[in-house]
């Protein structure tokens, strides 16, 4: 039985479990998972999934920094085009974070994508970048209001991706250490 293990950064606590690692039974997943039986932050970079963050406001930056510090080695990020040069400069000394020019580049290159975009902009952003999503990617949303996110994901993401939603029960000015991260996958789960 093949199992994909995703190491949850110690900075976060899943409300559903107190374990530091979540295991997913790959034999029951109807999508192709191109990773070794187990991958975690201690895995070599070539064995780790690429994590994509679309939206580098306060929450996106908090996640990029926390995931990089936790040991995830392939984090692709972007924000609006006019912030590209500044974002590259801000992350030039962060070897685990690669700044890309736009959401198309992040969507095409990432295995797990988080839209960290305000609810009022989520439809426009997903409509623009969603069609570029890599086949079999897992796409998550980090908006505070879930109804617009749900509609945007269902309308603009390809049918061959898995959708899951999450919500941090804290803001970017609060240390994420020990804070809950709620997964809402049963709210609208779609398998490829």
N, C-alpha and C positions, 0 to 999 in steps of 0.2 A: 504494500500500500504506500503510494507516494504522498508525502505530506509537505506542504509549503509552510514554513514557519516564518511569521513576520514578527520581528522584535519590536515591541512597543517601547518607544523611548522612555527612560525612567522619569522624564519630566512630566509624563502624563499618566493618568490612572483611568483605565477603562471602567465604566460603571458596571459592566456586565461581569467583570472578572477581576480578581486581585493578582493574577499571574503577570509576570513581566513579559511573557511571550504568548502569542495567540497562535494556535496551530489550525490549519485548514486542511481538511482531507481532500487532496487533489483528485482522488478517484471519483468523487461525487460532483466535481465542478464540470459543467458542460462547456468549459472554454479551455483552450490550450495555455498552460502555464509554463513558459520557457525557462524555468529555473531549476536548479538542483533540488533534491528532495528537501533540503533545509537551507534557508538563507536568513541571515541576520546581519546585524551591524559588524559582526566579526568576520563575515564572509569577505573574500577578496572582491574588489570593485567589479570585476567582470561577471561575478555571480550575483550581484545585487540588482534589484529592479531599479529603474530610473524613476525618480519621484519628480513630478512636475507641479509647480505652483503657478497658477495664473492669477495675478493680482498681488502686488507687493506693497500693499499698505501696511498698517501696523500689524494686523494679524498675519498676513503673508510673511512679513519679515520675521515675526516671532517664530513661526513654524520653520522657516528656512534656517534660522539660527539654531533652534532646538534640535531639528533633525540632523543638521551638520555636526553639532556638538555631540550628539548621541552616536555618531559614527556612520551614518548613511553617507555613502561616498559619491552618489550620482544624483544631485538635486538640480533640476533645470527650472529656472524662474523667468518670469517676464512681468512687465507692467505696461501701462500705456506707452506708445512709441516715444512721446516727448520726454519720458523719464528714463529711457534706455541708457544713455551715456552716463547719467548720474548713478544709475543702478549698477552699471559695470564698475564704476569707480568705487562705489560703496562695498562691493563684494570682491574686489581685486585680490584681497589677501585671505579669501575664504576658499581653500582648494576644493571643498566638497560641493560648492555652489557654482553653477555655470549660468550666467545671465544670457538669455537669448532675446532676439529682437522683438518677438511677438508670440501670441498664443498659438499661431500655426506651428511654429518651430517647437514649442513646448508640447503641444498635442501630438505631433508626429513622432517625437522622440521618447515620450514617457509611457511607462507601464502603469503607473498609478498617478492620476491627475487630480489635484484639488483646486476647485474654483474658489478663490478667496476674494470674492467680489461682493460689493454691497447689493442688497436685494433689488434696489431700484435700477441697477445696471445689469443684472444677471441675464436677462433675456437677450439683450443686445450683444453681450460678450459671448454667450454660448452660441447664439445664432452665427456670429462671425467666426469663431474658432472651433466650435463643436464638430463641424463636418470634417475637420482635419484630424480628428482623434484616431490614434493608432488602433488597428484591429485588435480586439481582445483586451484592450486597456480597461482598467477599473477607474471610474470617474466618481469623484466625491464633491460635495458642495459644502461650503462653510458659511452660507448666508444665515443671518439671524431669523429671517422670515422664510419658511420652507415652501409655501405655495407657489411663489413665482419661480423658484429654483426647480421644483418638480415639473412645472409646465415647460420651462426652457429645456430641461434635460430630455423630457419625453418627446418634445417637438424637434430638437435640433441635433441630438447626438445620434450617431449611426446605430443601427440595430445590433451590431456585433460587439457592443461594449457592455460592461457590467456597471450598473449605477448603484451607488450607495451614498447616503447622506450622513453628515455628522454635524455636531454642534458643540463647541467649547462652552462650558458653563463659567466662563470668565472672559475678561477683555484683555487686550494686549498690554495694558499697564500692570496687570497682575502676573506674578511669576507663575508659569505653567506647572511648576513642580507640585505634584500631588493633586492637581486640579482634574476634575472629571472631563472626559471627552465622550460624548454620547453618540453612539452609532444608531442611525435610524434606518438600517437596511430593510427591515420588514415593512417600513412605510411605503416604499416603492422600489422593490428589488426587481431588476430585469437582467436575466442572463442572456448571453449571446446564443 
